[in-house]
Amino acid sequence: MRNYPNALLDPEQCTVTIIDHEPQMYFSVESTTRYEIENSVVGLAKAAKLFGVPCILTTVEAQSFSGPIYSKLQSVYPQVVPIDRTAINAWEDANFKKAVEGTGRKRIVIAGLWTEACVTFPALSMMEDGYKVFVVADACGGASKTAHDMAMLRMIHAHATPMTWMQVMLEWQRDWGNKDTYAGVMAIVKEHGGAYGLGVEYSESMLKK
């Protein structure tokens, strides 16, 4: 089987950055349902953990304004303390930048709130510094659909790659013969995969019969 190291994501080359999934940021999201974003970002976080991909969590003004990181997201990484910052652009925060650079990886999978600011700003900055950025669109949200859509277009024009959380996970899995992660992927699909997850549960119930 051929490898496609430049076209497809490899978990050993990636870092996941999840930015500002906090109550205050969620309050103003109008680009899609908050449930869809919450479901997607937790699915992404679980996939990163399953595949051993470094996951960096960050918040903005958690104590004074935005509140703590979304509890279901934090529960995936209970020992990880999110990097709190004041800069809207996480890449301008020394601790966040050091954490990303410390992974030694150049492919950054990014999700966050809001798309038009706290996702777009670091995405553009990281690309300018030589990183390849993959934006998980369904794990991001903006203050309006227009704001989200225009932010995605701006990042795409700057050569970021748009993806969904499921696409990221399946790209990491690559082959159903990879049994080390197969059961974990199926568990995540059943919990967060919507109709796909229901289909998996149905198939499993039929096979048991």
C-alpha positions, 0 to 999 in steps of 0.5 A: 500500500502506498503512503501519501505523507504530503496529502493525507494526515498521519497521527505521528505528524500532527498536533491538535490545538483546541482554542477557547471552548468556554461558556462566554464564547459559546453564548454568542455562537450563531453559525450552527448549533452549539450541540454540533460544535460540542459533539464535534470538538469532543469527538476530535479530542477523543480521536487525538487521545486514541491516536496519541496525537498531542492535544494543546488546550487553551483558554482566554481570560478564563478567570475574569471573563470567559469561564473554564473550558467546556467540561466534557472536553476537559474530561477527555484530558483531566490532567491537562491544564489549559494554557490561559492567555490574554492575547486574542491571537494564541500564537502571540502567547509565549506559552502557547507557542512554546507548547506547539513548538515543543511537539516538533510537529508541523501539521496543526489541526485547529478547532476553536471559538470564534472562527473569525478571531481566535481560530483565524488569527493563529491559523494565519500566523502559524502558516506564515511561520511555516506550519501546515494548518488544518481547520476542523470546521464543524468543531469551530463556531462564529458569531454568525454564519457569515462570520464563520463562512468568511473566516473559513474562506479567508483561511482557505485562501491563505492555504489552510485545509478545511476538514471535519472531525470525522474526516480527521479521525478516519484519515488517522485510522486509514485502514480498518486492518489497524486493529490497535485503534479499530475498537476505539474508533468505533466507540467514538463513532457510536458516541459522536458519529450521528447517523454513522454511529447509529448504523454501526450499532445496528450492524453490530446488533445484526451480527450478534443475531 
